[in-house]
């Protein structure tokens, strides 16, 4: 099993790849896990120091930005559990910066529909939401996110068309 990137703490159901608004240029950026978990006997993917933690080896993915000893690393500083520590990486402007996730405020795939905010973790989550909106209620479309639950507010017929329109615009505004 190769090394796996991990967040010290993350909201339930949050996937490994999250799209957020770049704090520098507002294009779509990626929120990256700050650490590797390296199985015994496997080569470490990065060049930083390996640290033993709870019987396994860990390594910082961005040692200059988020060291293992980071005060917001909730794995070793339990008081830091309120926010998810990671690194924002933006292909559009080149930004690579330590970041504490503010969700859903940071969400790139987000639209306001009649007073409530619909958000998705990333592009494929948004597409799963669209599928759920288009499909019959109760149908179980296979989705990498498991059954997608869309709040009732967005399922109301007059709102649903707005959601489908807004999310389609959102997807068209970016390149795959
Ligand atoms: Zn950017």
Backbone and ligand atoms as CSV (ligand in chain L), in Angstrom:
chain,resi,resn,atom,element,x,y,z
A,1,UNK,N,N,0.855,-1.206,0.000
A,1,UNK,CA,C,0.000,0.000,0.000
A,1,UNK,C,C,0.885,1.248,0.000
A,2,UNK,N,N,0.716,2.117,-0.959
A,2,UNK,CA,C,1.564,3.321,-1.005
A,2,UNK,C,C,1.190,4.311,0.101
A,3,UNK,N,N,2.036,5.307,0.255
A,3,UNK,CA,C,1.761,6.357,1.251
A,3,UNK,C,C,0.441,7.053,0.930
A,4,UNK,N,N,-0.243,7.452,1.977
A,4,UNK,CA,C,-1.535,8.127,1.776
A,4,UNK,C,C,-1.529,9.500,2.421
A,5,UNK,N,N,-2.028,10.471,1.651
A,5,UNK,CA,C,-2.130,11.826,2.198
A,5,UNK,C,C,-3.279,11.865,3.202
A,6,UNK,N,N,-3.091,12.600,4.286
A,6,UNK,CA,C,-4.196,12.695,5.250
A,6,UNK,C,C,-4.241,14.064,5.930
A,7,UNK,N,N,-5.467,14.417,6.301
A,7,UNK,CA,C,-5.704,15.606,7.119
A,7,UNK,C,C,-5.744,15.156,8.575
A,8,UNK,N,N,-5.164,15.926,9.495
A,8,UNK,CA,C,-5.224,15.520,10.898
A,8,UNK,C,C,-6.655,15.478,11.424
A,9,UNK,N,N,-7.499,16.332,10.904
A,9,UNK,CA,C,-8.912,16.295,11.275
A,9,UNK,C,C,-9.681,16.849,10.083
A,10,UNK,N,N,-10.848,16.273,9.793
A,10,UNK,CA,C,-11.621,16.776,8.664
A,10,UNK,C,C,-13.094,16.540,8.934
A,11,UNK,N,N,-13.945,17.383,8.348
A,11,UNK,CA,C,-15.384,17.214,8.568
A,11,UNK,C,C,-15.856,15.857,8.049
A,12,UNK,N,N,-16.933,15.316,8.614
A,12,UNK,CA,C,-17.451,14.038,8.136
A,12,UNK,C,C,-17.735,14.104,6.633
A,13,UNK,N,N,-17.408,13.050,5.932
A,13,UNK,CA,C,-17.710,12.906,4.510
A,13,UNK,C,C,-16.844,13.776,3.599
A,14,UNK,N,N,-15.912,14.522,4.184
A,14,UNK,CA,C,-15.054,15.336,3.319
A,14,UNK,C,C,-14.101,14.428,2.534
A,15,UNK,N,N,-14.093,14.570,1.181
A,15,UNK,CA,C,-13.208,13.720,0.384
A,15,UNK,C,C,-11.769,14.241,0.392
A,16,UNK,N,N,-10.873,13.477,-0.196
A,16,UNK,CA,C,-9.458,13.861,-0.219
A,16,UNK,C,C,-9.231,15.106,-1.080
A,17,UNK,N,N,-10.103,15.293,-2.087
A,17,UNK,CA,C,-9.909,16.444,-2.977
A,17,UNK,C,C,-11.075,17.414,-2.846
A,18,UNK,N,N,-10.749,18.599,-2.389
A,18,UNK,CA,C,-11.763,19.623,-2.146
A,18,UNK,C,C,-11.424,20.836,-3.005
A,19,UNK,N,N,-12.450,21.401,-3.649
A,19,UNK,CA,C,-12.244,22.605,-4.459
A,19,UNK,C,C,-12.609,23.826,-3.645
A,20,UNK,N,N,-11.721,24.801,-3.612
A,20,UNK,CA,C,-12.057,26.022,-2.902
A,20,UNK,C,C,-11.679,27.243,-3.732
A,21,UNK,N,N,-12.216,28.377,-3.313
A,21,UNK,CA,C,-11.930,29.633,-3.990
A,21,UNK,C,C,-10.511,30.050,-3.614
A,22,UNK,N,N,-9.680,30.295,-4.616
A,22,UNK,CA,C,-8.310,30.709,-4.332
A,22,UNK,C,C,-8.324,32.050,-3.601
A,23,UNK,N,N,-7.681,32.126,-2.425
A,23,UNK,CA,C,-7.697,33.388,-1.672
A,23,UNK,C,C,-6.928,34.503,-2.373
A,24,UNK,N,N,-6.159,34.148,-3.379
A,24,UNK,CA,C,-5.366,35.160,-4.076
A,24,UNK,C,C,-6.013,35.614,-5.382
A,25,UNK,N,N,-6.543,34.672,-6.188
A,25,UNK,CA,C,-7.030,35.056,-7.516
A,25,UNK,C,C,-8.503,34.698,-7.746
A,26,UNK,N,N,-9.145,34.017,-6.790
A,26,UNK,CA,C,-10.562,33.614,-6.830
A,26,UNK,C,C,-10.890,32.548,-7.889
A,27,UNK,N,N,-9.884,32.015,-8.589
A,27,UNK,CA,C,-10.152,30.870,-9.445
A,27,UNK,C,C,-10.283,29.613,-8.584
A,28,UNK,N,N,-10.543,28.495,-9.243
A,28,UNK,CA,C,-10.673,27.244,-8.502
A,28,UNK,C,C,-9.299,26.741,-8.055
A,29,UNK,N,N,-9.171,26.507,-6.762
A,29,UNK,CA,C,-7.930,25.964,-6.229
A,29,UNK,C,C,-8.236,24.658,-5.516
A,30,UNK,N,N,-7.179,23.957,-5.151
A,30,UNK,CA,C,-7.336,22.656,-4.513
A,30,UNK,C,C,-6.854,22.736,-3.057
A,31,UNK,N,N,-7.598,22.094,-2.174
A,31,UNK,CA,C,-7.205,22.041,-0.770
A,31,UNK,C,C,-6.552,20.688,-0.510
A,32,UNK,N,N,-5.287,20.708,-0.167
A,32,UNK,CA,C,-4.507,19.478,-0.094
A,32,UNK,C,C,-4.206,19.082,1.350
A,33,UNK,N,N,-4.231,17.769,1.583
A,33,UNK,CA,C,-3.861,17.252,2.901
A,33,UNK,C,C,-2.386,17.563,3.172
A,34,UNK,N,N,-2.056,17.936,4.405
A,34,UNK,CA,C,-0.692,18.385,4.682
A,34,UNK,C,C,0.311,17.278,4.981
A,35,UNK,N,N,-0.177,16.052,5.230
A,35,UNK,CA,C,0.756,15.011,5.670
A,35,UNK,C,C,0.590,13.707,4.896
A,36,UNK,N,N,1.677,12.950,4.857
A,36,UNK,CA,C,1.665,11.581,4.350
A,36,UNK,C,C,1.672,10.618,5.525
A,37,UNK,N,N,0.934,9.538,5.396
A,37,UNK,CA,C,1.101,8.391,6.283
A,37,UNK,C,C,1.858,7.345,5.466
A,38,UNK,N,N,3.017,6.956,5.926
A,38,UNK,CA,C,3.890,6.071,5.162
A,38,UNK,C,C,3.916,4.689,5.815
A,39,UNK,N,N,3.398,3.655,5.127
A,39,UNK,CA,C,3.418,2.306,5.715
A,39,UNK,C,C,4.850,1.818,5.918
A,40,UNK,N,N,5.037,0.984,6.942
A,40,UNK,CA,C,6.362,0.419,7.233
A,40,UNK,C,C,6.901,-0.276,5.988
A,41,UNK,N,N,8.154,-0.023,5.694
A,41,UNK,CA,C,8.793,-0.709,4.581
A,41,UNK,C,C,8.581,-0.050,3.233
A,42,UNK,N,N,7.695,0.957,3.184
A,42,UNK,CA,C,7.452,1.652,1.909
A,42,UNK,C,C,8.368,2.872,1.815
A,43,UNK,N,N,8.746,3.247,0.583
A,43,UNK,CA,C,9.554,4.464,0.451
A,43,UNK,C,C,8.712,5.704,0.761
A,44,UNK,N,N,9.331,6.684,1.384
A,44,UNK,CA,C,8.620,7.930,1.688
A,44,UNK,C,C,8.503,8.760,0.415
A,45,UNK,N,N,7.329,9.339,0.156
A,45,UNK,CA,C,7.147,10.089,-1.092
A,45,UNK,C,C,7.890,11.424,-1.105
A,46,UNK,N,N,8.057,12.030,0.040
A,46,UNK,CA,C,8.701,13.345,0.084
A,46,UNK,C,C,10.121,13.252,0.583
A,47,UNK,N,N,10.730,14.414,0.788
A,47,UNK,CA,C,12.131,14.441,1.211
A,47,UNK,C,C,12.275,14.830,2.678
A,48,UNK,N,N,11.162,15.212,3.311
A,48,UNK,CA,C,11.236,15.685,4.696
A,48,UNK,C,C,11.479,14.550,5.680
A,49,UNK,N,N,11.664,14.931,6.921
A,49,UNK,CA,C,11.936,13.957,7.973
A,49,UNK,C,C,10.720,13.066,8.209
A,50,UNK,N,N,10.995,11.804,8.546
A,50,UNK,CA,C,9.920,10.888,8.932
A,50,UNK,C,C,9.779,10.938,10.450
A,51,UNK,N,N,8.541,10.986,10.903
A,51,UNK,CA,C,8.275,11.066,12.331
A,51,UNK,C,C,7.425,9.857,12.695
A,52,UNK,N,N,7.732,9.244,13.815
A,52,UNK,CA,C,6.910,8.130,14.246
A,52,UNK,C,C,5.753,8.670,15.072
A,53,UNK,N,N,4.562,8.212,14.704
A,53,UNK,CA,C,3.380,8.704,15.394
A,53,UNK,C,C,2.356,7.570,15.491
A,54,UNK,N,N,2.007,7.219,16.699
A,54,UNK,CA,C,1.036,6.149,16.948
A,54,UNK,C,C,1.356,4.888,16.150
A,55,UNK,N,N,2.617,4.485,16.178
A,55,UNK,CA,C,2.995,3.243,15.531
A,55,UNK,C,C,3.116,3.318,14.025
A,56,UNK,N,N,2.975,4.482,13.458
A,56,UNK,CA,C,3.234,4.572,12.017
A,56,UNK,C,C,4.135,5.762,11.730
A,57,UNK,N,N,4.548,5.831,10.472
A,57,UNK,CA,C,5.444,6.912,10.088
A,57,UNK,C,C,4.658,7.979,9.340
A,58,UNK,N,N,4.948,9.212,9.656
A,58,UNK,CA,C,4.287,10.315,8.963
A,58,UNK,C,C,5.354,11.274,8.448
A,59,UNK,N,N,4.954,12.027,7.433
A,59,UNK,CA,C,5.883,12.964,6.805
A,59,UNK,C,C,5.088,14.180,6.334
A,60,UNK,N,N,5.673,15.342,6.484
A,60,UNK,CA,C,5.014,16.553,5.992
A,60,UNK,C,C,5.080,16.575,4.466
A,61,UNK,N,N,3.945,16.867,3.797
A,61,UNK,CA,C,3.957,16.967,2.324
A,61,UNK,C,C,4.528,18.302,1.876
A,62,UNK,N,N,4.349,19.325,2.711
A,62,UNK,CA,C,4.826,20.677,2.390
A,62,UNK,C,C,5.611,21.173,3.609
A,63,UNK,N,N,6.817,20.593,3.826
A,63,UNK,CA,C,7.506,20.846,5.098
A,63,UNK,C,C,7.771,22.320,5.382
A,64,UNK,N,N,7.986,23.102,4.347
A,64,UNK,CA,C,8.245,24.526,4.573
A,64,UNK,C,C,7.005,25.288,4.994
A,65,UNK,N,N,5.823,24.738,4.709
A,65,UNK,CA,C,4.574,25.445,4.991
A,65,UNK,C,C,3.861,24.885,6.218
A,66,UNK,N,N,3.785,23.567,6.288
A,66,UNK,CA,C,3.053,22.914,7.381
A,66,UNK,C,C,3.916,21.796,7.960
A,67,UNK,N,N,4.767,22.118,8.941
A,67,UNK,CA,C,5.560,21.067,9.570
A,67,UNK,C,C,4.678,20.173,10.433
A,68,UNK,N,N,5.189,18.998,10.757
A,68,UNK,CA,C,4.419,18.086,11.612
A,68,UNK,C,C,4.093,18.753,12.953
A,69,UNK,N,N,5.001,19.572,13.449
A,69,UNK,CA,C,4.794,20.220,14.758
A,69,UNK,C,C,3.858,21.416,14.675
A,70,UNK,N,N,3.266,21.670,13.530
A,70,UNK,CA,C,2.404,22.847,13.376
A,70,UNK,C,C,1.405,22.943,14.539
A,71,UNK,N,N,1.247,24.142,15.108
A,71,UNK,CA,C,0.319,24.278,16.245
A,71,UNK,C,C,-1.123,23.934,15.883
A,72,UNK,N,N,-1.463,23.928,14.601
A,72,UNK,CA,C,-2.826,23.568,14.189
A,72,UNK,C,C,-2.938,22.111,13.759
A,73,UNK,N,N,-1.895,21.327,13.949
A,73,UNK,CA,C,-1.974,19.896,13.663
A,73,UNK,C,C,-2.719,19.212,14.808
A,74,UNK,N,N,-3.986,18.931,14.586
A,74,UNK,CA,C,-4.827,18.366,15.645
A,74,UNK,C,C,-4.419,16.944,16.020
A,75,UNK,N,N,-3.602,16.288,15.182
A,75,UNK,CA,C,-3.157,14.942,15.515
A,75,UNK,C,C,-2.271,14.961,16.761
A,76,UNK,N,N,-1.520,16.035,16.938
A,76,UNK,CA,C,-0.640,16.103,18.114
A,76,UNK,C,C,-1.014,17.249,19.057
A,77,UNK,N,N,-1.900,18.141,18.595
A,77,UNK,CA,C,-2.372,19.240,19.451
A,77,UNK,C,C,-3.900,19.191,19.474
A,78,UNK,N,N,-4.474,18.400,20.375
A,78,UNK,CA,C,-5.939,18.193,20.364
A,78,UNK,C,C,-6.731,19.501,20.457
A,79,UNK,N,N,-6.147,20.532,21.021
A,79,UNK,CA,C,-6.884,21.793,21.137
A,79,UNK,C,C,-7.134,22.425,19.772
A,80,UNK,N,N,-6.452,21.967,18.734
A,80,UNK,CA,C,-6.565,22.579,17.404
A,80,UNK,C,C,-7.672,21.950,16.566
A,81,UNK,N,N,-8.601,21.257,17.190
A,81,UNK,CA,C,-9.578,20.480,16.424
A,81,UNK,C,C,-10.647,21.276,15.695
A,82,UNK,N,N,-10.737,22.562,15.946
A,82,UNK,CA,C,-11.882,23.283,15.395
A,82,UNK,C,C,-11.794,23.494,13.886
A,83,UNK,N,N,-10.602,23.543,13.325
A,83,UNK,CA,C,-10.495,23.797,11.879
A,83,UNK,C,C,-9.588,22.778,11.218
A,84,UNK,N,N,-9.838,22.563,9.937
A,84,UNK,CA,C,-9.053,21.593,9.185
A,84,UNK,C,C,-7.831,22.268,8.581
A,85,UNK,N,N,-6.676,21.747,8.948
A,85,UNK,CA,C,-5.411,22.303,8.467
A,85,UNK,C,C,-5.015,21.647,7.150
A,86,UNK,N,N,-4.605,22.466,6.192
A,86,UNK,CA,C,-4.152,21.935,4.915
A,86,UNK,C,C,-3.392,22.987,4.139
A,87,UNK,N,N,-3.260,22.743,2.844
A,87,UNK,CA,C,-2.514,23.658,1.980
A,87,UNK,C,C,-3.372,23.952,0.754
A,88,UNK,N,N,-3.519,25.228,0.435
A,88,UNK,CA,C,-4.241,25.587,-0.780
A,88,UNK,C,C,-3.236,25.663,-1.933
A,89,UNK,N,N,-3.573,24.974,-3.018
A,89,UNK,CA,C,-2.703,24.927,-4.196
A,89,UNK,C,C,-3.511,25.420,-5.386
A,90,UNK,N,N,-3.052,26.484,-6.025
A,90,UNK,CA,C,-3.808,27.069,-7.137
A,90,UNK,C,C,-2.996,26.977,-8.420
A,91,UNK,N,N,-3.543,26.275,-9.415
A,91,UNK,CA,C,-2.849,26.139,-10.698
A,91,UNK,C,C,-2.922,27.438,-11.493
A,92,UNK,N,N,-3.957,28.250,-11.215
A,92,UNK,CA,C,-4.145,29.465,-12.009
A,92,UNK,C,C,-3.103,30.530,-11.684
A,93,UNK,N,N,-2.825,30.750,-10.402
A,93,UNK,CA,C,-1.900,31.834,-10.037
A,93,UNK,C,C,-0.633,31.326,-9.361
A,94,UNK,N,N,-0.552,30.030,-9.116
A,94,UNK,CA,C,0.670,29.479,-8.548
A,94,UNK,C,C,0.741,29.531,-7.032
A,95,UNK,N,N,-0.330,29.976,-6.395
A,95,UNK,CA,C,-0.311,30.078,-4.934
A,95,UNK,C,C,-0.183,28.692,-4.286
A,96,UNK,N,N,0.698,28.578,-3.321
A,96,UNK,CA,C,0.795,27.388,-2.475
A,96,UNK,C,C,0.951,27.922,-1.060
A,97,UNK,N,N,-0.081,27.765,-0.251
A,97,UNK,CA,C,-0.075,28.440,1.045
A,97,UNK,C,C,-0.787,27.600,2.099
A,98,UNK,N,N,-0.260,27.636,3.295
A,98,UNK,CA,C,-0.896,27.003,4.452
A,98,UNK,C,C,-2.286,27.605,4.623
A,99,UNK,N,N,-3.269,26.761,4.960
A,99,UNK,CA,C,-4.641,27.267,5.008
A,99,UNK,C,C,-5.455,26.493,6.030
A,100,UNK,N,N,-6.279,27.215,6.770
A,100,UNK,CA,C,-7.254,26.571,7.652
A,100,UNK,C,C,-8.601,26.649,6.956
A,101,UNK,N,N,-9.202,25.497,6.726
A,101,UNK,CA,C,-10.428,25.446,5.942
A,101,UNK,C,C,-11.586,26.108,6.693
A,102,UNK,N,N,-12.283,26.962,5.986
A,102,UNK,CA,C,-13.478,27.610,6.523
A,102,UNK,C,C,-14.634,27.167,5.631
A,103,UNK,N,N,-15.391,26.170,6.090
A,103,UNK,CA,C,-16.396,25.550,5.230
A,103,UNK,C,C,-17.785,25.834,5.726
A,104,UNK,N,N,-18.741,26.167,4.850
A,104,UNK,CA,C,-18.640,26.194,3.383
A,104,UNK,C,C,-18.216,27.547,2.806
A,105,UNK,N,N,-17.718,28.446,3.662
A,105,UNK,CA,C,-17.307,29.755,3.151
A,105,UNK,C,C,-16.272,29.684,2.045
A,106,UNK,N,N,-15.384,28.695,2.120
A,106,UNK,CA,C,-14.322,28.561,1.123
A,106,UNK,C,C,-14.763,27.818,-0.136
A,107,UNK,N,N,-15.943,27.218,-0.108
A,107,UNK,CA,C,-16.341,26.325,-1.194
A,107,UNK,C,C,-16.335,27.040,-2.548
A,108,UNK,N,N,-15.726,26.419,-3.538
A,108,UNK,CA,C,-15.746,26.978,-4.890
A,108,UNK,C,C,-17.082,26.673,-5.560
A,109,UNK,N,N,-17.558,25.442,-5.370
A,109,UNK,CA,C,-18.837,25.054,-5.978
A,109,UNK,C,C,-19.952,25.368,-4.992
A,110,UNK,N,N,-20.499,26.550,-5.149
A,110,UNK,CA,C,-21.443,27.071,-4.167
A,110,UNK,C,C,-22.398,28.007,-4.904
A,111,UNK,N,N,-23.667,27.900,-4.594
A,111,UNK,CA,C,-24.588,28.881,-5.159
A,111,UNK,C,C,-25.702,29.164,-4.167
A,112,UNK,N,N,-26.163,30.395,-4.189
A,112,UNK,CA,C,-27.228,30.816,-3.289
A,112,UNK,C,C,-28.559,30.698,-4.003
A,113,UNK,N,N,-29.456,29.950,-3.386
A,113,UNK,CA,C,-30.769,29.711,-3.985
A,113,UNK,C,C,-31.825,30.133,-2.976
A,114,UNK,N,N,-32.463,31.245,-3.237
A,114,UNK,CA,C,-33.584,31.690,-2.392
A,114,UNK,C,C,-33.231,31.647,-0.906
A,115,UNK,N,N,-32.097,32.248,-0.574
A,115,UNK,CA,C,-31.766,32.409,0.836
A,115,UNK,C,C,-30.980,31.280,1.464
A,116,UNK,N,N,-30.726,30.214,0.715
A,116,UNK,CA,C,-29.889,29.164,1.274
A,116,UNK,C,C,-28.764,28.810,0.327
A,117,UNK,N,N,-27.659,28.359,0.894
A,117,UNK,CA,C,-26.473,28.063,0.094
A,117,UNK,C,C,-26.357,26.576,-0.170
A,118,UNK,N,N,-26.274,26.251,-1.449
A,118,UNK,CA,C,-25.980,24.876,-1.846
A,118,UNK,C,C,-24.486,24.799,-2.116
A,119,UNK,N,N,-23.804,23.800,-1.554
A,119,UNK,CA,C,-22.366,23.678,-1.803
A,119,UNK,C,C,-22.011,22.241,-2.113
A,120,UNK,N,N,-20.876,22.091,-2.792
A,120,UNK,CA,C,-20.368,20.751,-3.100
A,120,UNK,C,C,-18.873,20.728,-2.806
A,121,UNK,N,N,-18.378,19.552,-2.419
A,121,UNK,CA,C,-16.953,19.426,-2.093
A,121,UNK,C,C,-16.082,19.691,-3.306
A,122,UNK,N,N,-16.541,19.214,-4.458
A,122,UNK,CA,C,-15.740,19.339,-5.670
A,122,UNK,C,C,-16.655,19.097,-6.881
A,123,UNK,N,N,-16.036,19.104,-8.061
A,123,UNK,CA,C,-16.802,18.996,-9.292
A,123,UNK,C,C,-17.636,17.707,-9.342
A,124,UNK,N,N,-17.031,16.597,-8.987
A,124,UNK,CA,C,-17.791,15.354,-9.145
A,124,UNK,C,C,-18.908,15.259,-8.097
A,125,UNK,N,N,-18.701,15.853,-6.929
A,125,UNK,CA,C,-19.788,15.918,-5.940
A,125,UNK,C,C,-20.943,16.769,-6.473
A,126,UNK,N,N,-20.600,17.879,-7.124
A,126,UNK,CA,C,-21.649,18.730,-7.694
A,126,UNK,C,C,-22.439,17.981,-8.763
A,127,UNK,N,N,-21.712,17.195,-9.566
A,127,UNK,CA,C,-22.410,16.419,-10.595
A,127,UNK,C,C,-23.318,15.367,-9.971
A,128,UNK,N,N,-22.878,14.802,-8.846
A,128,UNK,CA,C,-23.736,13.833,-8.151
A,128,UNK,C,C,-24.994,14.517,-7.618
A,129,UNK,N,N,-24.843,15.754,-7.158
A,129,UNK,CA,C,-26.005,16.509,-6.673
A,129,UNK,C,C,-26.962,16.782,-7.834
A,130,UNK,N,N,-26.391,17.159,-8.978
A,130,UNK,CA,C,-27.241,17.376,-10.159
A,130,UNK,C,C,-27.991,16.107,-10.540
A,131,UNK,N,N,-27.290,14.995,-10.507
A,131,UNK,CA,C,-27.950,13.728,-10.841
A,131,UNK,C,C,-29.098,13.455,-9.873
A,132,UNK,N,N,-28.827,13.720,-8.588
A,132,UNK,CA,C,-29.864,13.476,-7.582
A,132,UNK,C,C,-31.069,14.392,-7.814
A,133,UNK,N,N,-30.804,15.621,-8.256
A,133,UNK,CA,C,-31.904,16.552,-8.503
A,133,UNK,C,C,-32.713,16.157,-9.732
A,134,UNK,N,N,-32.029,15.626,-10.727
A,134,UNK,CA,C,-32.719,15.250,-11.969
A,134,UNK,C,C,-33.479,13.946,-11.815
A,135,UNK,N,N,-32.920,13.065,-10.971
A,135,UNK,CA,C,-33.499,11.730,-10.849
A,135,UNK,C,C,-34.785,11.749,-10.053
A,136,UNK,N,N,-35.443,10.593,-10.039
A,136,UNK,CA,C,-36.634,10.473,-9.204
A,136,UNK,C,C,-36.200,10.473,-7.762
A,137,UNK,N,N,-37.022,11.029,-6.935
A,137,UNK,CA,C,-36.703,10.991,-5.510
A,137,UNK,C,C,-36.721,9.540,-5.039
A,138,UNK,N,N,-35.718,9.205,-4.250
A,138,UNK,CA,C,-35.673,7.842,-3.737
A,138,UNK,C,C,-34.842,6.913,-4.599
A,139,UNK,N,N,-34.524,7.329,-5.816
A,139,UNK,CA,C,-33.670,6.470,-6.629
A,139,UNK,C,C,-32.255,6.548,-6.075
A,140,UNK,N,N,-31.534,5.445,-6.188
A,140,UNK,CA,C,-30.180,5.460,-5.627
A,140,UNK,C,C,-29.163,5.370,-6.751
A,141,UNK,N,N,-28.794,6.517,-7.276
A,141,UNK,CA,C,-27.754,6.576,-8.291
A,141,UNK,C,C,-26.417,6.225,-7.643
A,142,UNK,N,N,-25.603,5.406,-8.309
A,142,UNK,CA,C,-24.278,5.150,-7.726
A,142,UNK,C,C,-23.451,6.436,-7.750
A,143,UNK,N,N,-22.825,6.728,-6.644
A,143,UNK,CA,C,-22.057,7.963,-6.551
A,143,UNK,C,C,-20.831,7.696,-5.692
A,144,UNK,N,N,-19.695,8.317,-6.045
A,144,UNK,CA,C,-18.504,8.115,-5.202
A,144,UNK,C,C,-18.700,8.688,-3.797
A,145,UNK,N,N,-19.735,9.472,-3.600
A,145,UNK,CA,C,-19.982,10.097,-2.301
A,145,UNK,C,C,-21.062,9.361,-1.522
A,146,UNK,N,N,-21.418,8.161,-2.014
A,146,UNK,CA,C,-22.512,7.459,-1.359
A,146,UNK,C,C,-23.810,8.130,-1.752
A,147,UNK,N,N,-24.906,7.780,-1.093
A,147,UNK,CA,C,-26.163,8.416,-1.453
A,147,UNK,C,C,-26.071,9.919,-1.178
A,148,UNK,N,N,-26.311,10.721,-2.190
A,148,UNK,CA,C,-26.229,12.175,-2.028
A,148,UNK,C,C,-27.550,12.677,-1.468
A,149,UNK,N,N,-27.477,13.305,-0.322
A,149,UNK,CA,C,-28.684,13.853,0.279
A,149,UNK,C,C,-28.749,15.342,-0.003
A,150,UNK,N,N,-29.770,15.750,-0.710
A,150,UNK,CA,C,-29.934,17.158,-1.027
A,150,UNK,C,C,-31.012,17.725,-0.102
A,151,UNK,N,N,-30.701,18.827,0.594
A,151,UNK,CA,C,-31.721,19.392,1.488
A,151,UNK,C,C,-33.022,19.689,0.737
A,152,UNK,N,N,-34.114,19.507,1.431
A,152,UNK,CA,C,-35.434,19.636,0.848
A,152,UNK,C,C,-35.654,20.980,0.152
A,153,UNK,N,N,-35.076,22.028,0.750
A,153,UNK,CA,C,-35.209,23.377,0.195
A,153,UNK,C,C,-34.875,23.419,-1.304
A,154,UNK,N,N,-33.862,22.626,-1.698
A,154,UNK,CA,C,-33.417,22.677,-3.095
A,154,UNK,C,C,-34.197,21.729,-3.994
A,155,UNK,N,N,-35.021,20.902,-3.380
A,155,UNK,CA,C,-35.782,19.923,-4.165
A,155,UNK,C,C,-37.154,20.438,-4.574
A,156,UNK,N,N,-37.608,21.486,-3.891
A,156,UNK,CA,C,-38.897,22.071,-4.249
A,156,UNK,C,C,-38.861,22.426,-5.736
A,157,UNK,N,N,-39.921,22.117,-6.434
A,157,UNK,CA,C,-39.902,22.225,-7.898
A,157,UNK,C,C,-39.387,23.576,-8.389
A,158,UNK,N,N,-39.889,24.667,-7.811
A,158,UNK,CA,C,-39.485,25.984,-8.344
A,158,UNK,C,C,-38.024,26.300,-8.004
A,159,UNK,N,N,-37.504,25.750,-6.919
A,159,UNK,CA,C,-36.094,25.959,-6.588
A,159,UNK,C,C,-35.190,25.031,-7.388
A,160,UNK,N,N,-35.690,23.838,-7.640
A,160,UNK,CA,C,-34.852,22.846,-8.297
A,160,UNK,C,C,-34.387,23.319,-9.669
A,161,UNK,N,N,-35.273,23.962,-10.415
A,161,UNK,CA,C,-34.856,24.464,-11.728
A,161,UNK,C,C,-33.762,25.519,-11.586
A,162,UNK,N,N,-33.896,26.352,-10.549
A,162,UNK,CA,C,-32.862,27.369,-10.322
A,162,UNK,C,C,-31.529,26.724,-9.969
A,163,UNK,N,N,-31.595,25.681,-9.164
A,163,UNK,CA,C,-30.357,25.000,-8.772
A,163,UNK,C,C,-29.692,24.385,-9.995
A,164,UNK,N,N,-30.493,23.732,-10.836
A,164,UNK,CA,C,-29.910,23.090,-12.019
A,164,UNK,C,C,-29.291,24.131,-12.952
A,165,UNK,N,N,-29.955,25.274,-13.059
A,165,UNK,CA,C,-29.420,26.341,-13.907
A,165,UNK,C,C,-28.118,26.894,-13.321
A,166,UNK,N,N,-28.138,27.194,-12.023
A,166,UNK,CA,C,-26.968,27.802,-11.380
A,166,UNK,C,C,-25.776,26.853,-11.375
A,167,UNK,N,N,-26.041,25.564,-11.119
A,167,UNK,CA,C,-24.925,24.621,-11.077
A,167,UNK,C,C,-24.377,24.366,-12.483
A,168,UNK,N,N,-25.250,24.386,-13.475
A,168,UNK,CA,C,-24.765,24.214,-14.854
A,168,UNK,C,C,-23.869,25.393,-15.243
A,169,UNK,N,N,-24.281,26.602,-14.846
A,169,UNK,CA,C,-23.439,27.779,-15.122
A,169,UNK,C,C,-22.086,27.657,-14.443
A,170,UNK,N,N,-22.127,27.196,-13.203
A,170,UNK,CA,C,-20.899,27.043,-12.423
A,170,UNK,C,C,-19.933,26.076,-13.117
A,171,UNK,N,N,-20.480,24.969,-13.596
A,171,UNK,CA,C,-19.617,23.976,-14.243
A,171,UNK,C,C,-19.095,24.485,-15.578
A,172,UNK,N,N,-19.923,25.293,-16.262
A,172,UNK,CA,C,-19.475,25.824,-17.555
A,172,UNK,C,C,-18.389,26.870,-17.368
A,173,UNK,N,N,-18.372,27.532,-16.201
A,173,UNK,CA,C,-17.449,28.643,-15.974
A,173,UNK,C,C,-16.011,28.162,-15.765
A,174,UNK,N,N,-15.839,26.862,-15.572
A,174,UNK,CA,C,-14.487,26.355,-15.366
A,174,UNK,C,C,-14.190,25.273,-16.377
A,175,UNK,N,N,-12.936,24.987,-16.537
A,175,UNK,CA,C,-12.554,23.876,-17.400
A,175,UNK,C,C,-12.449,22.619,-16.573
A,176,UNK,N,N,-12.727,21.515,-17.199
A,176,UNK,CA,C,-12.666,20.229,-16.488
A,176,UNK,C,C,-11.235,19.946,-16.035
L,1,ZN,ZN,ZN,-5.070,31.494,-7.476
